[in-house]
Structure formats: structure tokens, C-alpha cells
């Protein structure tokens, strides 16, 4: 990645790379959220019409797993944001 490996002042390059990464993680979070919402709609409309059993349990398990993925993406964004902010403080000489 040119941003990270480039010459000049390396810290601003890392900050820029983190900004780009955060943008991509945010887009990923939005995508996972949309998938989760669609899967929940399908569960409500199609799976609940089936007799109780394996399909319903499997769908519930899938929704729970997808929810963890959604939370993980948001947590990743928050952690990258905190790390980026700390690097900005160092680069600006505030610490």
C-alpha cells in the first residue's frame, strides 16, 4: 500500500491509511446490517410458516451469528478510530 510505504513523513501516511480503512469497515458494517435485516425479514415471512424445528433453529442461529459479525465490524471501526485519533495527537505534537 503506497500510503503506508511512501516516503516523507510516515505517520500522516498511516493516519491516511487508517482513514481509508475506517471508511471501508463502515461500508462493510452497512452491508452486514442490510444482510441481517433482509435475513430477518426472510425468517419472519418464510421460515415461520414452516413447522417448528431445525430450519427455524438454524435460521435463528444464523441471525445471531450475523449479529455478532455486525457488532464486530462496529467495534473494529471504533478501535481503528481511537487508534487513529491517538496517532493524530502524536503527529500534531499534542502528546
N, C-alpha and C positions, 0 to 999 in steps of 0.2 A: 504494500500500500504506500503510495507516494507520500501521502500526508504524514505518515509515521516515520518513514525512512528519509525524508527530504532533508536537505541541509538547512542552514540558517539557524534560527532559534528553535530547538526541538520541542520545547514544552508547548508553545502555541500550536504546533502541528498535532501533538497528542490531544490537546483540547479540541481542536477542529475534528479530529478523528472520532473522539467521543461524542461530539455533537451529531455527526453523521450517523454513528451507531445508535444513538438515542432515538433519532428520527426513525430509523429502520425498526427498532424494537417497538416504538409507539405504533407504527404501521402494522407490525406483527400482532400486537395486542388488539388492535381494532379488528383485524381479520379473525383472530381466535374468538373474539367476542361475537362477531357476526355468525361464525360457525356454531358457537354454543347456542345462540338464540334460535338459529334455524333447527338445530338438532332437538332443542326443547320443544319447538313447535311440532316437529315430526312425531316426537314421543307422545305429545298430548293428543294429536289427531289420529295417528295411525297405530301406535303401539298399544294405547289404552283400549282400543277396540278389540284387541286380541285377548284371549283368556290369560289370566294371571299366570305367570310362570317365568321361564327362562328368558324370553325376549324382553319382557318388562324389566327384569332384574339386570340383564346385560345392558340395556339402554340406560338405566339409572346409574350403573357403574361407569358407563362411558361418559355420561354427563358430569359425574363427579370428577373423573379424570381430566376431562376437558376444562372444568372449572379450575382445577389445580394448575393446569397449563396457563390459563388466563391470568391467574394470580401470580404465577412465576414471571410471566412477561412484565406485569406491572411492577413487581418487586425488582426485577432486573433494571427497568427504566429508572426507578427511584435510586438504586445503588449507583448506577452509572452517573446519574445527575449529581449525587452527593460527591462522588469522586471527582467529577469534572469541576464542580464548584471549588473544591479544595485545591485543585491544580491551578485554577484561575487566581485564587488568593495568593498562591506561591508565586505565580508568574507576575502578578501585579505588585509583589513586594509587600503585601499586607500581613504576611506572617514570617 
